[in-house]
Amino acid sequence: MQPACSVSPAAATIRRWLATLILAGGAVTCFSTAAEERGRTPAASAERSPLQWIEAIQRAAVRVNYSGTIVYQAGGEMRTSRITHMFDGAHSHERVQTLDGKPREYIRLRTESNDEVRCLIPESRRVIVEHRAIEDPFPGLIGAPAEAVLERYDLKTGELERVAGVKCQVLTLEPRDTLRYGYRLCVDRSTGLLLRAQTVGEQREVLEQVAFTDIRIGEKIDRSRLKPEWPTEGWTVERSEYTRADVDRAGWVIPTPEGFRRTKEVLRRLGTADAMQVVFSDGLTTISVFIEPLAAAATKATVDDVQIMGPTAAYSRKLGDALVTVIGEVPPLAVRTVAKSVEFRGPK
């Protein structure tokens, strides 16, 4: 989620924390020249190994031109967006438009030295700009090296299905422990583009899904299609910059969950105070640990109680003069376990 641009879930506690997270929508070998022009790879897809399938998904999310409509569902929430993705031969660029709720547009432009995301908020005539590397949203899905993903998940090939009128290969990623959920994917057999992703619970129930309802793959996309719908001359431009944090120096011990790696430590403004955020990722999902002054915390009623919204779980506990909150698209036991592992030993 983008901080000021998010469309919030119904659950109040999770809404507060999701509002601070990264946009979730919606990281490489080369194709042959002819295949790049068509946006498609050779058709020998059925023989791909698990490693090759994951690499194909990652590659297609970057190097294939596509546009279409995406529907996201979790619990009683449903959101619809239109995405246009263009690969210019060196970098990929995207434009995402929300189709329900308040109008928003997200425009992401990449260069060698910069990854800029602009969030347009027309009712207040504001543009929020962030310069950072973002975890790739759908249909990128997988941000870690393919080998690392397969250390924690088993990939199995299933039947053929159709999504948005396109024949696709069903793949399941089954977790090897109880710290994460499984995934059921449907991938375009020709390009490797991910067309549908479902998060699957312990009883194999679908907790969350995001899928194309219509899509055009491999079309020629003119850069003009990345321009915003509204003229932004005279709008207020706000730059959302992250401040790096050092939780160890501040005296906090936050063990890395098994099979995850620490990817980010930042300071974020929450209400009237700064909160430290530490992000862990296994390549498919993330766990965030927030530490904020207890006196400034807006939510105290949910301490020591897991809050659940679809696949997202949040758990808060008091630790001295601070409130520690853990949130992630992981089983409830995982966020509770991570929160209980946090210690405060005093500044160094």
C-alpha positions as a Markdown table, in Angstrom:
| # | Residue | x | y | z |
|---|---|---|---|---|
| 1 | Met | 0.0 | 0.0 | 0.0 |
| 2 | Gln | 1.1 | 3.5 | -0.6 |
| 3 | Pro | 0.9 | 5.5 | 2.7 |
| 4 | Ala | -1.4 | 8.3 | 1.5 |
| 5 | Cys | -2.8 | 6.6 | -1.5 |
| 6 | Ser | -4.1 | 3.3 | -0.1 |
| 7 | Val | -7.6 | 1.9 | -0.3 |
| 8 | Ser | -8.0 | 0.6 | 3.2 |
| 9 | Pro | -9.4 | -2.8 | 4.3 |
| 10 | Ala | -12.4 | -3.0 | 6.6 |
| 11 | Ala | -10.5 | -4.2 | 9.8 |
| 12 | Ala | -9.5 | -1.1 | 11.7 |
| 13 | Thr | -6.3 | -2.4 | 13.2 |
| 14 | Ile | -5.0 | -3.9 | 10.0 |
| 15 | Arg | -6.0 | -0.8 | 8.1 |
| 16 | Arg | -3.8 | 1.3 | 10.3 |
| 17 | Trp | -0.8 | -0.8 | 9.6 |
| 18 | Leu | -1.5 | -1.6 | 6.0 |
| 19 | Ala | -1.7 | 2.1 | 5.3 |
| 20 | Thr | 2.1 | 2.3 | 6.0 |
| 21 | Leu | 3.1 | -0.6 | 3.7 |
| 22 | Ile | 4.0 | -0.8 | 0.1 |
| 23 | Leu | 1.5 | -0.7 | -2.8 |
| 24 | Ala | 0.2 | -4.3 | -3.3 |
| 25 | Gly | -1.5 | -4.2 | -6.5 |
| 26 | Gly | 1.0 | -4.7 | -8.4 |
| 27 | Ala | 11.2 | -8.8 | -10.5 |
| 28 | Val | 16.4 | -11.9 | -16.1 |
| 29 | Thr | 17.6 | -13.6 | -19.2 |
| 30 | Cys | 16.8 | -12.2 | -22.7 |
| 31 | Phe | 14.3 | -13.5 | -25.2 |
| 32 | Ser | 15.4 | -13.8 | -28.8 |
| 33 | Thr | 14.9 | -10.6 | -30.8 |
| 34 | Ala | 11.8 | -11.9 | -32.6 |
| 35 | Ala | 10.2 | -13.1 | -29.4 |
| 36 | Glu | 10.8 | -9.8 | -27.6 |
| 37 | Glu | 9.0 | -7.9 | -30.4 |
| 38 | Arg | 6.0 | -10.1 | -30.0 |
| 39 | Gly | 6.3 | -10.2 | -26.2 |
| 40 | Arg | 6.3 | -14.0 | -26.3 |
| 41 | Thr | 8.8 | -16.8 | -25.6 |
| 42 | Pro | 9.1 | -20.0 | -27.6 |
| 43 | Ala | 6.2 | -22.3 | -26.9 |
| 44 | Ala | 8.1 | -25.2 | -25.2 |
| 45 | Ser | 6.5 | -24.4 | -21.8 |
| 46 | Ala | 5.3 | -27.7 | -20.6 |
| 47 | Glu | 8.8 | -29.0 | -20.2 |
| 48 | Arg | 9.9 | -26.2 | -17.8 |
| 49 | Ser | 11.4 | -27.3 | -14.5 |
| 50 | Pro | 10.3 | -25.7 | -11.2 |
| 51 | Leu | 13.3 | -23.4 | -11.4 |
| 52 | Gln | 12.5 | -22.4 | -15.0 |
| 53 | Trp | 8.8 | -21.7 | -14.2 |
| 54 | Ile | 9.8 | -19.2 | -11.5 |
| 55 | Glu | 12.4 | -17.6 | -13.7 |
| 56 | Ala | 9.8 | -17.3 | -16.5 |
| 57 | Ile | 7.3 | -15.6 | -14.2 |
| 58 | Gln | 10.0 | -13.1 | -13.0 |
| 59 | Arg | 11.2 | -12.4 | -16.5 |
| 60 | Ala | 7.7 | -11.9 | -18.1 |
| 61 | Ala | 6.7 | -9.5 | -15.4 |
| 62 | Val | 9.5 | -7.2 | -16.5 |
| 63 | Arg | 10.1 | -7.8 | -20.2 |
| 64 | Val | 6.6 | -8.5 | -21.6 |
| 65 | Asn | 4.2 | -5.7 | -22.7 |
| 66 | Tyr | 0.7 | -6.1 | -21.3 |
| 67 | Ser | -2.4 | -4.2 | -20.4 |
| 68 | Gly | -5.6 | -5.3 | -18.7 |
| 69 | Thr | -7.9 | -5.2 | -15.7 |
| 70 | Ile | -7.0 | -6.7 | -12.4 |
| 71 | Val | -9.4 | -7.7 | -9.7 |
| 72 | Tyr | -8.2 | -8.2 | -6.1 |
| 73 | Gln | -10.3 | -10.1 | -3.5 |
| 74 | Ala | -9.7 | -10.8 | 0.2 |
| 75 | Gly | -12.4 | -11.4 | 2.8 |
| 76 | Gly | -15.3 | -9.2 | 1.9 |
| 77 | Glu | -13.1 | -6.7 | 0.1 |
| 78 | Met | -12.8 | -6.4 | -3.7 |
| 79 | Arg | -10.8 | -3.8 | -5.7 |
| 80 | Thr | -10.4 | -3.4 | -9.4 |
| 81 | Ser | -7.6 | -1.7 | -11.2 |
| 82 | Arg | -6.4 | -1.2 | -14.8 |
| 83 | Ile | -2.7 | -1.7 | -15.5 |
| 84 | Thr | -0.5 | -0.8 | -18.4 |
| 85 | His | 3.0 | -2.2 | -18.5 |
| 86 | Met | 5.6 | -1.3 | -21.1 |
| 87 | Phe | 9.2 | -2.6 | -21.5 |
| 88 | Asp | 11.3 | -0.2 | -23.5 |
| 89 | Gly | 14.1 | -2.6 | -24.2 |
| 90 | Ala | 16.1 | -1.6 | -21.0 |
| 91 | His | 13.5 | -0.8 | -18.3 |
| 92 | Ser | 9.9 | -1.5 | -17.5 |
| 93 | His | 7.3 | 1.2 | -16.7 |
| 94 | Glu | 3.8 | 0.9 | -15.4 |
| 95 | Arg | 0.6 | 2.9 | -14.9 |
| 96 | Val | -2.1 | 1.6 | -12.5 |
| 97 | Gln | -5.5 | 3.2 | -12.3 |
| 98 | Thr | -8.0 | 2.4 | -9.6 |
| 99 | Leu | -11.5 | 1.7 | -11.0 |
| 100 | Asp | -13.5 | 1.7 | -7.8 |
| 101 | Gly | -13.4 | 3.8 | -4.7 |
| 102 | Lys | -11.7 | 7.1 | -4.8 |
| 103 | Pro | -9.8 | 7.7 | -8.1 |
| 104 | Arg | -6.1 | 7.2 | -7.9 |
| 105 | Glu | -3.3 | 6.6 | -10.4 |
| 106 | Tyr | 0.2 | 5.2 | -9.7 |
| 107 | Ile | 2.8 | 5.8 | -12.3 |
| 108 | Arg | 6.1 | 4.0 | -12.0 |
| 109 | Leu | 9.1 | 5.0 | -14.1 |
| 110 | Arg | 12.4 | 3.1 | -13.9 |
| 111 | Thr | 15.9 | 4.2 | -15.1 |
| 112 | Glu | 19.4 | 2.9 | -14.4 |
| 113 | Ser | 19.7 | 5.0 | -11.3 |
| 114 | Asn | 16.1 | 5.7 | -10.2 |
| 115 | Asp | 12.9 | 3.9 | -9.5 |
| 116 | Glu | 10.2 | 6.6 | -9.1 |
| 117 | Val | 6.6 | 6.0 | -8.2 |
| 118 | Arg | 4.0 | 8.9 | -8.4 |
| 119 | Cys | 0.7 | 8.6 | -6.7 |
| 120 | Leu | -1.9 | 11.0 | -8.0 |
| 121 | Ile | -4.8 | 12.2 | -5.7 |
| 122 | Pro | -7.1 | 14.3 | -7.7 |
| 123 | Glu | -9.6 | 15.4 | -5.0 |
| 124 | Ser | -6.8 | 17.2 | -3.1 |
| 125 | Arg | -4.7 | 18.0 | -6.2 |
| 126 | Arg | -1.6 | 16.2 | -4.8 |
| 127 | Val | 1.2 | 14.1 | -6.2 |
| 128 | Ile | 3.1 | 11.9 | -3.8 |
| 129 | Val | 6.5 | 10.9 | -5.1 |
| 130 | Glu | 8.7 | 8.1 | -3.8 |
| 131 | His | 12.2 | 7.2 | -5.0 |
| 132 | Arg | 12.9 | 3.6 | -4.0 |
| 133 | Ala | 13.1 | 0.1 | -5.1 |
| 134 | Ile | 9.7 | -1.5 | -4.5 |
| 135 | Glu | 8.9 | -5.2 | -4.0 |
| 136 | Asp | 7.2 | -6.1 | -7.3 |
| 137 | Pro | 3.4 | -6.4 | -7.0 |
| 138 | Phe | 1.3 | -8.7 | -9.1 |
| 139 | Pro | 2.1 | -10.0 | -11.6 |
| 140 | Gly | 5.7 | -9.9 | -10.6 |
| 141 | Leu | 4.9 | -11.7 | -7.3 |
| 142 | Ile | 8.3 | -13.2 | -6.8 |
| 143 | Gly | 11.2 | -10.9 | -5.8 |
| 144 | Ala | 13.8 | -13.3 | -4.5 |
| 145 | Pro | 16.1 | -15.5 | -6.6 |
| 146 | Ala | 14.3 | -18.5 | -7.9 |
| 147 | Glu | 16.6 | -20.9 | -6.0 |
| 148 | Ala | 15.8 | -19.2 | -2.7 |
| 149 | Val | 12.1 | -19.6 | -3.3 |
| 150 | Leu | 12.4 | -23.3 | -3.9 |
| 151 | Glu | 14.3 | -23.6 | -0.6 |
| 152 | Arg | 11.1 | -22.8 | 1.3 |
| 153 | Tyr | 8.4 | -24.0 | -1.2 |
| 154 | Asp | 7.8 | -27.1 | -3.3 |
| 155 | Leu | 6.5 | -26.3 | -6.8 |
| 156 | Lys | 4.1 | -28.7 | -8.4 |
| 157 | Thr | 2.6 | -28.5 | -11.9 |
| 158 | Gly | -1.2 | -29.0 | -12.2 |
| 159 | Glu | -3.8 | -28.9 | -14.9 |
| 160 | Leu | -4.4 | -26.3 | -17.7 |
| 161 | Glu | -7.0 | -23.6 | -17.1 |
| 162 | Arg | -8.2 | -20.4 | -18.7 |
| 163 | Val | -8.0 | -16.9 | -17.1 |
| 164 | Ala | -9.2 | -13.9 | -19.0 |
| 165 | Gly | -9.6 | -16.1 | -22.1 |
| 166 | Val | -6.0 | -17.1 | -22.0 |
| 167 | Lys | -4.9 | -20.8 | -21.5 |
| 168 | Cys | -2.6 | -21.0 | -18.5 |
| 169 | Gln | -0.7 | -23.6 | -16.5 |
| 170 | Val | -1.6 | -24.2 | -12.9 |
| 171 | Leu | 1.3 | -24.2 | -10.5 |
| 172 | Thr | 1.1 | -24.8 | -6.7 |
| 173 | Leu | 3.8 | -23.6 | -4.3 |
| 174 | Glu | 3.4 | -25.6 | -1.1 |
| 175 | Pro | 5.3 | -24.2 | 2.0 |
| 176 | Arg | 7.7 | -26.5 | 3.9 |
| 177 | Asp | 6.8 | -25.1 | 7.3 |
| 178 | Thr | 4.0 | -23.4 | 9.2 |
| 179 | Leu | 5.5 | -19.8 | 8.9 |
| 180 | Arg | 3.9 | -19.1 | 5.5 |
| 181 | Tyr | 0.9 | -19.9 | 3.3 |
| 182 | Gly | 0.8 | -21.7 | 0.0 |
| 183 | Tyr | 0.1 | -20.3 | -3.4 |
| 184 | Arg | -1.9 | -21.4 | -6.4 |
| 185 | Leu | -0.8 | -19.7 | -9.6 |
| 186 | Cys | -2.0 | -19.7 | -13.2 |
| 187 | Val | 0.7 | -18.8 | -15.7 |
| 188 | Asp | 0.5 | -18.0 | -19.5 |
| 189 | Arg | 2.2 | -21.0 | -21.0 |
| 190 | Ser | 3.7 | -19.0 | -23.8 |
| 191 | Thr | 5.2 | -15.9 | -22.1 |
| 192 | Gly | 5.3 | -17.0 | -18.5 |
| 193 | Leu | 3.2 | -14.0 | -17.4 |
| 194 | Leu | 1.3 | -14.6 | -14.2 |
| 195 | Leu | -2.5 | -14.3 | -14.8 |
| 196 | Arg | -3.9 | -15.3 | -11.4 |
| 197 | Ala | -2.4 | -15.8 | -7.9 |
| 198 | Gln | -4.3 | -17.2 | -5.0 |
| 199 | Thr | -3.1 | -17.4 | -1.4 |
| 200 | Val | -4.1 | -20.7 | 0.1 |
| 201 | Gly | -4.7 | -21.4 | 3.8 |
| 202 | Glu | -3.9 | -24.4 | 5.9 |
| 203 | Gln | -7.2 | -26.0 | 5.0 |
| 204 | Arg | -6.5 | -25.2 | 1.3 |
| 205 | Glu | -9.1 | -22.4 | 1.4 |
| 206 | Val | -8.5 | -19.4 | -0.8 |
| 207 | Leu | -7.7 | -16.4 | 1.5 |
| 208 | Glu | -6.8 | -13.9 | -1.1 |
| 209 | Gln | -6.7 | -13.8 | -4.9 |
| 210 | Val | -5.7 | -11.4 | -7.6 |
| 211 | Ala | -6.4 | -12.0 | -11.3 |
| 212 | Phe | -6.7 | -10.5 | -14.7 |
| 213 | Thr | -10.3 | -10.3 | -16.0 |
| 214 | Asp | -9.1 | -9.1 | -19.4 |
| 215 | Ile | -5.6 | -8.8 | -20.8 |
| 216 | Arg | -3.7 | -8.0 | -23.9 |
| 217 | Ile | -0.3 | -9.6 | -24.0 |
| 218 | Gly | 2.6 | -8.6 | -26.3 |
| 219 | Glu | 0.9 | -5.6 | -27.8 |
| 220 | Lys | 2.9 | -2.5 | -28.8 |
| 221 | Ile | 2.5 | 0.1 | -26.1 |
| 222 | Asp | 3.2 | 3.8 | -26.8 |
| 223 | Arg | 4.8 | 5.7 | -24.0 |
| 224 | Ser | 1.9 | 8.2 | -24.1 |
| 225 | Arg | -0.3 | 5.6 | -22.5 |
| 226 | Leu | 1.7 | 6.0 | -19.3 |
| 227 | Lys | 0.7 | 9.7 | -19.0 |
| 228 | Pro | -1.8 | 10.5 | -16.1 |
| 229 | Glu | -5.5 | 11.1 | -16.8 |
| 230 | Trp | -5.4 | 14.5 | -15.1 |
| 231 | Pro | -3.2 | 17.5 | -15.9 |
| 232 | Thr | -1.1 | 18.0 | -12.7 |
| 233 | Glu | 0.2 | 21.5 | -13.4 |
| 234 | Gly | -0.3 | 23.5 | -10.2 |
| 235 | Trp | -0.8 | 20.4 | -8.0 |
| 236 | Thr | 1.1 | 20.1 | -4.7 |
| 237 | Val | 4.0 | 17.7 | -4.9 |
| 238 | Glu | 5.0 | 15.8 | -1.8 |
| 239 | Arg | 8.1 | 13.7 | -1.6 |
| 240 | Ser | 7.9 | 10.7 | 0.7 |
| 241 | Glu | 11.5 | 9.9 | 1.6 |
| 242 | Tyr | 12.5 | 7.1 | 3.9 |
| 243 | Thr | 14.9 | 7.6 | 6.8 |
| 244 | Arg | 17.1 | 4.7 | 7.5 |
| 245 | Ala | 16.9 | 3.2 | 11.0 |
| 246 | Asp | 19.3 | 1.2 | 13.0 |
| 247 | Val | 17.3 | -0.9 | 15.4 |
| 248 | Asp | 20.3 | -2.7 | 16.8 |
| 249 | Arg | 21.9 | 0.6 | 17.9 |
| 250 | Ala | 18.6 | 1.7 | 19.3 |
| 251 | Gly | 18.7 | -1.4 | 21.6 |
| 252 | Trp | 16.2 | -3.6 | 19.9 |
| 253 | Val | 16.8 | -7.3 | 19.1 |
| 254 | Ile | 14.6 | -8.6 | 16.3 |
| 255 | Pro | 15.5 | -12.2 | 15.3 |
| 256 | Thr | 15.1 | -13.0 | 11.6 |
| 257 | Pro | 12.2 | -15.5 | 11.1 |
| 258 | Glu | 13.4 | -18.8 | 9.7 |
| 259 | Gly | 13.6 | -18.8 | 5.9 |
| 260 | Phe | 13.3 | -15.0 | 5.7 |
| 261 | Arg | 15.9 | -12.3 | 5.2 |
| 262 | Arg | 15.9 | -8.7 | 6.5 |
| 263 | Thr | 15.4 | -6.4 | 3.6 |
| 264 | Lys | 14.7 | -2.9 | 5.1 |
| 265 | Glu | 15.0 | -0.8 | 8.3 |
| 266 | Val | 13.3 | 2.6 | 8.1 |
| 267 | Leu | 11.7 | 5.3 | 10.2 |
| 268 | Arg | 8.1 | 6.1 | 9.4 |
| 269 | Arg | 5.9 | 8.8 | 10.7 |
| 270 | Leu | 2.8 | 7.3 | 12.4 |
| 271 | Gly | 0.5 | 9.9 | 13.8 |
| 272 | Thr | 2.5 | 12.2 | 16.1 |
| 273 | Ala | 5.6 | 10.0 | 16.5 |
| 274 | Asp | 8.2 | 8.1 | 14.5 |
| 275 | Ala | 8.0 | 4.3 | 14.3 |
| 276 | Met | 10.8 | 2.0 | 13.3 |
| 277 | Gln | 9.9 | -0.6 | 10.7 |
| 278 | Val | 11.9 | -3.7 | 10.0 |
| 279 | Val | 10.8 | -5.8 | 6.9 |
| 280 | Phe | 11.6 | -9.5 | 6.4 |
| 281 | Ser | 10.9 | -11.3 | 3.1 |
| 282 | Asp | 11.1 | -14.9 | 1.8 |
| 283 | Gly | 10.7 | -13.7 | -1.8 |
| 284 | Leu | 6.9 | -14.4 | -1.8 |
| 285 | Thr | 5.6 | -12.7 | 1.3 |
| 286 | Thr | 6.8 | -10.2 | 3.8 |
| 287 | Ile | 6.6 | -9.7 | 7.6 |
| 288 | Ser | 6.9 | -6.2 | 9.0 |
| 289 | Val | 7.8 | -5.3 | 12.6 |
| 290 | Phe | 6.8 | -1.9 | 13.8 |
| 291 | Ile | 8.1 | -0.3 | 17.1 |
| 292 | Glu | 6.5 | 2.9 | 18.2 |
| 293 | Pro | 6.2 | 4.9 | 21.5 |
| 294 | Leu | 3.4 | 3.4 | 23.6 |
| 295 | Ala | 2.1 | 6.9 | 24.5 |
| 296 | Ala | 1.7 | 7.8 | 20.8 |
| 297 | Ala | 0.1 | 4.5 | 19.7 |
| 298 | Ala | -3.4 | 5.0 | 18.4 |
| 299 | Thr | -4.5 | 1.4 | 18.9 |
| 300 | Lys | -4.3 | -0.1 | 22.4 |
| 301 | Ala | -7.4 | -2.3 | 22.5 |
| 302 | Thr | -5.9 | -4.9 | 20.2 |
| 303 | Val | -2.8 | -5.6 | 22.3 |
| 304 | Asp | -2.2 | -9.4 | 22.7 |
| 305 | Asp | -4.9 | -10.2 | 20.2 |
| 306 | Val | -4.3 | -11.4 | 16.6 |
| 307 | Gln | -6.3 | -9.4 | 14.1 |
| 308 | Ile | -7.0 | -11.1 | 10.8 |
| 309 | Met | -8.1 | -9.7 | 7.4 |
| 310 | Gly | -8.0 | -12.3 | 4.6 |
| 311 | Pro | -4.4 | -13.6 | 4.6 |
| 312 | Thr | -3.1 | -10.7 | 6.6 |
| 313 | Ala | -2.5 | -11.1 | 10.3 |
| 314 | Ala | -1.4 | -8.5 | 12.8 |
| 315 | Tyr | -0.4 | -8.9 | 16.5 |
| 316 | Ser | 0.6 | -6.2 | 19.0 |
| 317 | Arg | 2.3 | -6.4 | 22.4 |
| 318 | Lys | 3.5 | -3.9 | 24.9 |
| 319 | Leu | 7.2 | -4.0 | 25.6 |
| 320 | Gly | 8.4 | -1.4 | 28.2 |
| 321 | Asp | 7.4 | 2.0 | 26.9 |
| 322 | Ala | 6.9 | 0.8 | 23.3 |
| 323 | Leu | 4.2 | -1.0 | 21.3 |
| 324 | Val | 5.5 | -3.7 | 19.0 |
| 325 | Thr | 3.3 | -4.7 | 16.1 |
| 326 | Val | 3.9 | -7.4 | 13.6 |
| 327 | Ile | 1.9 | -7.7 | 10.4 |
| 328 | Gly | 2.3 | -10.0 | 7.4 |
| 329 | Glu | 0.5 | -12.2 | 4.9 |
| 330 | Val | 1.4 | -15.2 | 7.1 |
| 331 | Pro | -0.5 | -17.5 | 9.5 |
| 332 | Pro | -1.5 | -15.9 | 12.8 |
| 333 | Leu | 1.0 | -18.1 | 14.7 |
| 334 | Ala | 3.8 | -16.6 | 12.7 |
| 335 | Val | 3.1 | -12.9 | 13.6 |
| 336 | Arg | 2.6 | -13.9 | 17.3 |
| 337 | Thr | 5.9 | -15.8 | 17.3 |
| 338 | Val | 7.8 | -13.0 | 15.7 |
| 339 | Ala | 6.3 | -10.4 | 18.1 |
| 340 | Lys | 7.2 | -12.5 | 21.1 |
| 341 | Ser | 10.8 | -12.9 | 19.9 |
| 342 | Val | 11.4 | -9.1 | 20.0 |
| 343 | Glu | 13.6 | -7.9 | 22.9 |
| 344 | Phe | 14.8 | -4.5 | 24.2 |
| 345 | Arg | 18.3 | -4.4 | 25.7 |
| 346 | Gly | 18.9 | -0.7 | 25.8 |
| 347 | Pro | 20.8 | 1.6 | 23.3 |
| 348 | Lys | 24.4 | 0.8 | 22.4 |
